[in-house]
């Protein structure tokens, strides 16, 4: 099987790449600047036949088009849309709307644009394909009990709706789409005080992904297998 992982230069994306290679899978890994991603480069040297690196900025249409042209007719079994940003937009009354626009451009629009561009590769996968979008409990309307974080919450909530629509639109083609929450993970985004490390998060998420079928499509899954309310 071939997995495509975006935002693979560090954190959860890097760990997905590492764990998939351990399992013997073929991985297409992307980053805005893969040449400077030392750990990713090291993995590529160790697995030259199973790991392919590409430059990709999902907020840039030209970058997406160039990437899709580069991978050509390759079939993708599992697309893991991991690339995303978390930027502070300020409190109500002092909101930086440029941050909100940037967050939607990456977390929502870029993810959808890339997914749409990769549909031919997903359709080539024998036995159907899976689209896995990395979201967050902070994008759950039901789970919002503290307010604030307008940019991140809203862009991830929008991604959740995008994923639900993808699941419905692609159901007849044998392609499933669902959202996962990786947990509060010890990454640069999550910080050192987060509750779980990347290995725990990713190995658990891979169990969720492996077990996903048509009944999972359109749902919001937690790293531990629980279902999250929208």
C-alpha positions as CSV (number, residue, x, y, z in Angstrom):
1,X,0.0,0.0,0.0
2,X,1.0,3.6,-0.6
3,X,0.4,6.3,2.0
4,X,0.7,10.0,1.4
5,X,1.5,12.1,4.4
6,X,1.6,15.9,4.3
7,X,3.5,18.0,6.8
8,X,5.9,15.2,7.3
9,X,9.0,17.2,8.4
10,X,8.3,17.1,12.1
11,X,5.8,16.1,14.8
12,X,2.9,13.9,14.0
13,X,3.6,13.8,10.3
14,X,7.2,12.7,10.8
15,X,6.0,10.0,13.2
16,X,3.4,8.8,10.7
17,X,6.2,8.4,8.2
18,X,8.5,6.6,10.6
19,X,5.8,4.2,11.8
20,X,4.6,3.4,8.3
21,X,8.1,2.6,7.2
22,X,8.5,0.3,10.2
23,X,5.5,-1.6,8.9
24,X,7.0,-2.0,5.4
25,X,4.6,0.4,3.7
26,X,5.5,2.7,0.8
27,X,5.3,6.4,1.8
28,X,5.0,9.6,-0.2
29,X,6.0,12.3,2.3
30,X,5.7,16.1,1.8
31,X,6.9,19.2,3.4
32,X,7.3,22.8,2.3
33,X,11.1,22.4,2.5
34,X,12.0,18.7,2.7
35,X,15.7,19.4,2.0
36,X,16.0,21.1,5.4
37,X,14.1,18.4,7.3
38,X,17.1,16.4,8.7
39,X,15.1,13.6,10.3
40,X,13.0,13.1,7.2
41,X,16.1,13.1,5.1
42,X,17.7,10.4,7.4
43,X,14.6,8.2,7.0
44,X,14.8,8.6,3.2
45,X,18.4,7.5,3.2
46,X,17.5,4.4,5.3
47,X,14.5,3.6,3.1
48,X,15.4,4.8,-0.4
49,X,13.0,2.5,-2.2
50,X,9.9,3.0,0.0
51,X,10.1,6.7,1.0
52,X,9.7,9.4,-1.6
53,X,10.0,13.1,-0.6
54,X,8.3,16.0,-2.3
55,X,8.1,19.7,-1.7
56,X,4.5,20.9,-1.1
57,X,2.9,24.0,0.3
58,X,-0.8,23.3,0.5
59,X,-1.6,27.0,0.8
60,X,-0.1,27.5,-2.7
61,X,-2.1,26.4,-5.7
62,X,0.9,26.3,-8.0
63,X,2.7,24.1,-5.5
64,X,-0.2,21.7,-5.4
65,X,-0.4,21.5,-9.2
66,X,3.4,20.9,-9.5
67,X,3.3,18.2,-6.9
68,X,0.3,16.4,-8.5
69,X,2.2,16.5,-11.8
70,X,5.3,15.0,-10.2
71,X,3.6,12.0,-8.7
72,X,1.8,11.3,-12.0
73,X,-0.2,8.1,-12.3
74,X,0.8,6.7,-8.9
75,X,-2.1,5.2,-6.9
76,X,-2.6,6.4,-3.3
77,X,-4.3,4.0,-0.9
78,X,-4.4,6.3,2.1
79,X,-4.1,10.1,2.1
80,X,-3.2,11.5,5.5
81,X,-3.8,15.3,5.5
82,X,-1.7,16.2,8.4
83,X,-0.3,19.6,7.4
84,X,-1.8,22.5,9.4
85,X,-1.1,25.5,11.4
86,X,-2.0,26.8,14.9
87,X,-1.5,30.6,15.2
88,X,-2.8,32.8,17.9
89,X,-5.3,35.4,16.5
90,X,-5.8,37.4,19.7
91,X,-8.8,37.8,22.0
92,X,-12.2,39.1,21.1
93,X,-11.9,42.8,20.6
94,X,-8.4,42.6,19.3
95,X,-8.6,39.8,16.7
96,X,-6.0,39.6,14.0
97,X,-8.1,38.6,11.0
98,X,-5.1,38.0,8.8
99,X,-4.3,35.0,11.1
100,X,-7.9,33.8,10.6
101,X,-7.6,34.0,6.8
102,X,-4.2,32.2,6.9
103,X,-5.7,29.5,9.1
104,X,-8.5,28.8,6.7
105,X,-6.2,28.9,3.8
106,X,-4.0,26.1,5.2
107,X,-6.3,24.1,7.5
108,X,-9.4,24.1,5.3
109,X,-9.0,25.4,1.8
110,X,-5.5,23.9,1.2
111,X,-6.6,20.5,2.5
112,X,-9.7,20.4,0.3
113,X,-7.8,21.7,-2.7
114,X,-5.1,19.0,-2.4
115,X,-7.6,16.3,-1.8
116,X,-9.6,17.3,-4.9
117,X,-6.4,17.3,-7.0
118,X,-5.4,13.9,-5.8
119,X,-8.8,12.2,-6.6
120,X,-7.4,10.5,-9.7
121,X,-4.6,8.9,-7.6
122,X,-7.1,7.8,-4.9
123,X,-9.5,6.4,-7.5
124,X,-6.6,4.2,-8.9
125,X,-6.2,2.4,-5.5
126,X,-7.4,-1.2,-5.7
127,X,-10.2,-1.9,-3.2
128,X,-10.9,1.7,-2.5
129,X,-9.0,4.5,-0.7
130,X,-9.1,6.4,2.6
131,X,-8.9,10.1,3.2
132,X,-7.8,10.9,6.8
133,X,-8.0,14.5,7.8
134,X,-6.2,15.6,11.0
135,X,-8.5,17.8,13.0
136,X,-8.8,18.6,16.7
137,X,-11.3,18.5,19.5
138,X,-11.0,22.3,19.3
139,X,-12.9,22.1,16.1
140,X,-15.9,20.3,17.8
141,X,-18.8,22.7,18.5
142,X,-20.1,20.3,21.1
143,X,-16.8,20.2,23.0
144,X,-16.2,24.0,23.0
145,X,-16.7,25.0,26.6
146,X,-14.0,27.7,26.9
147,X,-14.4,30.0,23.8
148,X,-11.6,31.9,22.2
149,X,-9.1,30.4,19.7
150,X,-11.2,31.7,16.8
151,X,-8.8,31.0,14.0
152,X,-7.9,27.4,14.9
153,X,-11.4,26.4,16.1
154,X,-13.2,27.8,13.1
155,X,-10.8,26.5,10.5
156,X,-10.9,23.0,12.0
157,X,-14.7,23.0,12.4
158,X,-14.8,23.9,8.7
159,X,-12.4,21.1,7.9
160,X,-14.8,18.7,9.7
161,X,-17.7,19.9,7.5
162,X,-15.5,19.5,4.4
163,X,-14.7,15.9,5.4
164,X,-18.4,15.1,6.0
165,X,-19.2,16.3,2.5
166,X,-16.3,14.3,1.0
167,X,-17.6,11.2,2.7
168,X,-21.0,11.6,1.2
169,X,-19.8,12.6,-2.2
170,X,-17.3,9.8,-2.6
171,X,-19.3,7.0,-0.9
172,X,-20.4,5.4,-4.2
173,X,-16.7,5.2,-5.4
174,X,-15.5,3.2,-2.4
175,X,-13.5,6.1,-1.0
176,X,-14.0,6.8,2.7
177,X,-13.2,10.1,4.4
178,X,-13.1,10.8,8.1
179,X,-11.6,13.1,10.7
180,X,-9.2,12.2,13.5
181,X,-8.2,14.0,16.7
182,X,-4.6,13.0,17.5
183,X,-4.9,14.0,21.2
184,X,-2.9,16.6,23.0
185,X,0.5,15.6,21.7
186,X,4.1,16.6,22.7
187,X,5.0,18.4,19.5
188,X,6.1,22.0,18.7
189,X,2.4,22.8,18.3
190,X,1.2,20.9,21.3
191,X,4.0,21.9,23.6
192,X,6.1,20.0,26.2
193,X,3.3,19.7,28.7
194,X,1.0,17.7,26.4
195,X,-0.4,14.4,27.6
196,X,0.9,11.9,25.1
197,X,4.0,11.5,22.9
198,X,3.9,11.2,19.1
199,X,4.5,7.5,19.0
200,X,1.5,6.8,21.3
201,X,-0.7,9.0,19.2
202,X,0.4,7.8,15.8
203,X,0.4,4.1,16.5
204,X,-3.1,4.4,18.0
205,X,-4.3,6.5,15.0
206,X,-2.9,3.8,12.6
207,X,-5.1,1.2,14.4
208,X,-8.1,3.5,13.8
209,X,-7.1,4.0,10.2
210,X,-6.5,0.3,9.6
211,X,-9.9,-0.6,11.0
212,X,-11.8,2.2,9.2
213,X,-14.5,1.1,6.7
214,X,-17.7,2.5,5.2
215,X,-19.3,2.8,8.6
216,X,-16.4,5.1,9.8
217,X,-16.7,7.4,6.8
218,X,-18.0,10.9,7.7
219,X,-17.2,10.4,11.4
220,X,-15.0,12.2,13.9
221,X,-12.6,9.7,15.6
222,X,-10.3,10.2,18.6
223,X,-6.8,8.7,18.7
224,X,-8.0,6.1,21.2
225,X,-10.9,4.9,19.0
226,X,-13.7,6.9,20.7
227,X,-16.1,8.9,18.5
228,X,-16.2,12.7,19.1
229,X,-19.4,14.7,18.8
230,X,-19.4,17.3,16.1
